[in-house]
Amino acid sequence: MNQDAIKVSNVTMRFNLEREKTDNVKEFFIKKMKRKLQIDAFIALEDVSFSVKKGEIFGLIGDNGCGKSTTLKIISGIITPTKGSVEVDGSISPLIELGAGFDIELTAKENILLNGLTLGYSKKFIESKQEEIIEFSELRDFMDVPIKNYSSGMVARLGFAIATLVKPDILIVDEILSVGDMSFQEKCERRIKELMDGGTTVLIVSHSIRQIEELCNRVLWLDHGHMVAMGDTQTVCDFYKRKDYDGARQYAAT
């Protein structure tokens, strides 16, 4: 039996949102001390539990605002849940907000080195892999251009090429496969499939149900932070496409 690479147990994520705007930190603390600060609670996730087996490709689906990206950020350690726990067995490469760590004043070539060093690779190793990164990103003609002149799609291409250079134990993908044209999307899919064939566990969010159906072993459907159904990819995706909540919940209960 495969061991769990990821185990999410009873996770709840609550965000506190200010109802009133404060102009500065001083005003914020004065209102808070006087208990005049109006705060609304937003529950992004409520009592979510699931596990992902080692070597599995697991998909998260649901409409915008359902909690998919929040789940990925919690598993990646970017944010801490209000309640519950997450256990991760292995190294994680999160493809979330690709390029967020780039220095926009530096060129793409300089950012390859900077980003690689940040990920813990040696300068010698990065330099030996630079050609492979350039080739995959398809940005050869723009390597000496500062990142600030890149489109968001170009930044994501470069970030994807760097992040998937070395096989991690766990790959977390948030909408990255929508980057670029169809041929580049297909290349991203092939790279992820190569990682899976090599034993990498993949947790993926995509608005493209086609990609989820083609890539994933199992799927979890989230709606407004709640679990609707989890199980066989095609079955759960069919429920989702029909928006058949009752059928999905009955399936989940069996």
N, C-alpha and C positions, 0 to 999 in steps of 0.2 A: 504493500500500500504506500502510495506517495505521501511524503511528509508535507506539512503546510509550509509554504514560503511566507504567506501573509495570513494573519488571523486578526480580524476586527471583531471586538466583543462589546456589544451594548453601547456603541458610540453615539453620543449626543453632542452637537455643536451649536452653541448659542452665541449670537453676536448681539451686543448692546448698541443700539442706534440712538443718537441724540435726536430728540424731537425739535429742539431749538438750536439755532446757530449761535456759537460763541465766537467772538472776534479774536480772542487770544487766550493763552494758557491761564493767565491770572483770572480772567472772567470765568473761565471754566471751573477753576477750583473754588472761587467765591460762591458760585451758584451751587456747586456740589456740597460745600460746607453748610450752606443755608438750606440745603435740600430743595432747591428750586430748579434743579436740573432735571428736565423731563427726558426720560430714556425709555425707548421701546425695545422689547426683546424680539429678536428674529431667530427662529429655530431653523437652522440650515439642515440639520440632520437630527433624527430622533430615534434612539434605540436601534441602531443599525448593526447587524452582526452577519459576518460571512467569512469564509476562508478561501484561499487560493492555493492549490497544490503546486509543488515544485514542477516546473516544466510546462505548466498550463498557460493558455492564453485566455484571460478572463475579461469580459467586456462589461462596461457600465453604460446603460442607456436611460433615456428620459428627456423630457423637454427642458428648455433653458430654465435655470433656477431650481432644478430638482435636487441638487446637492452632489452632482458627479465630481466637479472640480474640487469642491471642498473635501470630499472623500480622498481624492488623490493627494491633496496637500497634507492631510492628516497622516496618511500612510508614509509620505515622503519625509515627514518630520518638519515641514515648513510651518505648520500651526499645530497647537495642542488641543485635543478635544476637551470640551467642558466636562464630560463624563465618559466613562468607558476606557478601554485600552486597545492598543494595537501592538502586535508582536510581529517582528520581521526577522526572517532568518536568511541572511545574505546581504551582499552589497547592492545598493540601489542606484540606478541611473535615471533620474526623473526628467522626462522631456516635457517640462511644464514651464511656460513663459520663456521659451527658448530665446537666448540672447540677452536675458536680463542681467547677466554678469559681464557683458561686453563693455569695453570702454569706447564710447562712440567717437572719440577724437582720434583713436588709433585705427590703422588700416586693418583689413580683414586678416592679412598675414600675421600682423602683430597680435591680433586678438586670438588667433589659433594658438599661439604660444602662451599668451596670458591665460586663456581659458583652460588649456591643457595643464598648465602648472597648478591652477586652482583645483583641478580635478585630481591632483596628486601625481601626475606623470612627470618624468624627468625631461629636461630640455632635450637631451639626446634622443629619447624615445619620440617626442613630439616632432622633432625635425625629421626623424626617419619615416614618420607617418604623414607628413605634411602633404606630399604629393597625392596620397590616397584621399585625404580630406578634400583637397581642391578638386580632384577628379569627381568625387561623389557629389559635391555641392553644385557642380556645373557653373562655378563662378570664377573661372580662371582669369577672365579679362577684367575682373574687378578686385583682384587680390590686393592691389596697392591703393585702393580707394578707401577713405575713412568710412567706418560703419555708419556715421551720421547721414551719409548720402545713400544708404541702402534702404530699400523698401522693407516692410515688416516680413514679407515672404522671403526675401533674400537673407535676412538675419536668421529666420527660422531654418532655412536650408543649411546655412553654415553651422548653426547650433546642433542640428540633427546629425550632420556629418561628424562633428566632434564627439557628441554624446554617445554615438553608437560605434565609435572606433574600436573600443575594447569591449569584449563581451562581459556585461555585468551579470550578477545572479538574478536580479530583478530589474525589468525595464518598465517604467511608468510613462505612458503616452497620453497626452491630453490634446486632442484635436490636431496633432501634428500632420496626420496623413492628408489633411485638406490643403496643405501647402503646395503651391506651384501648380503646374499643368498636369494633365492626366499621366503623362509618361513619368514625371517625377514622383507622383503619388504611387504609381506602380513600383517604382524603384524603392521607395520607402517600405512598401508592403513586402517586397522581396527581402530587404535587409532585416525586417522584423521576423520574417519566416526563417531566415538563416539563423538568427539568434535563437529562435524557438527550437529549431532542429539541433542546435548546440546545447540545449537544455536550459536556456534562459526562461524564467517566468515572466510573462507579460501581462500587465494590467492596462487596459486601453479604454479611452473615451473617444467616441467619434459620432458626429451627427449623421454620418453615412451608415445607414443600416446595412447597406450592401457590404461595406468593409467589415462590419461587425460579424455579419453572417459568414463571410468568407474566412475570417481570421480566428474567431473565438471558439473555444471548447464549451464554455458556459457563459451565461449572461445574468446580470442583476438589473432589474428595472426599478428605478427610483422615481418617486413622484412627491414633490414638495417635502423632501427630506425623509420620506417613509419608504420602506421596502414594499413593493407591489408583488413581485415574483422573482424567483431565482431558479435557474435550471438549464435544461437543454437550450442551446442557442436558437435554433429555428423555432421551437415552440414558444419561447418567451418573446422573440422578435415578432412572431405572427400576432400574438396577443397585443403587443405594443402598437403595431401598425394599424390594427383594428380599434385601438383604444378600448379593448375589452377588459376592463378592470375586474369585473366579477369573474370572468373565466380565468383570468390570470391568478386571482386570489384562491379560487378553487383548486387550480393546478398546484399552487404553492402549498396548499394545505394537505395535499395527498402524499 
